[in-house]
Amino acid sequence: MAPLPEGSPWMTAAEAAAYIKRGKRFVQREINAGRMRGARVGGRGEVLTRREWLDDWVLEHATPIEIPRRRRFP
């Protein structure tokens, strides 16, 4: 993954995928399906997204889990 330009809030699909620990194709599919926010730029169909949009998506799709406490025996 290439480092983000200093001060740029925009990420490519590959950078977004690395950020949320998923594949580039997964990110592109989610954006194309309208489930993840993105912006199409240029004539080649490049997709850009922003870190805060990705954070919102993860929070929306996160399933809370309960971790049982371990009992300690005396």
C-alpha positions in Angstrom: 0.0 0.0 0.0 1.3 3.4 -1.0 1.5 6.0 1.8 -1.3 8.6 1.7 -0.3 12.0 0.5 0.1 14.3 3.5 -3.2 16.0 4.3 -5.3 14.0 1.8 -8.5 12.5 3.2 -9.0 10.4 0.1 -8.1 6.7 -0.3 -8.1 4.4 -3.3 -9.9 1.1 -3.1 -6.6 -0.7 -2.4 -5.8 1.7 0.4 -9.3 1.4 1.8 -9.1 -2.4 1.7 -5.8 -2.4 3.6 -7.3 0.0 6.1 -10.3 -2.2 6.9 -8.3 -5.5 6.4 -10.4 -6.7 3.5 -9.7 -7.3 -0.2 -9.8 -4.6 -2.9 -12.5 -6.4 -4.8 -14.6 -6.6 -1.7 -14.4 -2.8 -1.2 -15.2 -2.2 -4.9 -18.2 -4.5 -4.7 -19.5 -2.8 -1.6 -19.2 0.6 -3.1 -20.8 -0.5 -6.4 -23.7 -2.1 -4.5 -24.3 1.2 -2.6 -23.5 -0.4 0.8 -20.3 1.5 1.3 -19.9 5.2 0.5 -17.5 6.1 -2.3 -16.9 8.6 -5.1 -16.3 7.7 -8.7 -13.7 9.9 -10.4 -12.1 10.0 -13.8 -13.1 8.2 -17.0 -11.7 4.8 -16.0 -14.2 4.3 -13.1 -11.7 4.8 -10.3 -13.3 4.8 -6.9 -12.2 6.9 -3.9 -13.4 6.8 -0.4 -12.6 8.5 2.9 -11.4 7.1 6.2 -14.4 8.4 8.1 -16.7 6.8 5.6 -15.0 3.4 6.1 -15.1 3.8 9.9 -18.9 4.5 9.6 -19.3 1.4 7.5 -17.4 -0.8 9.9 -19.5 0.5 12.9 -22.7 -0.1 10.9 -21.8 -3.7 10.1 -20.1 -4.7 13.3 -21.8 -7.4 15.4 -21.1 -7.0 19.1 -19.9 -10.1 20.8 -20.0 -11.1 24.4 -16.9 -12.7 25.8 -17.8 -14.8 28.8 -15.8 -14.2 32.0 -13.6 -17.0 33.1 -14.4 -18.3 36.5 -11.5 -18.5 38.9 -11.5 -21.4 41.3 -9.9 -20.8 44.7 
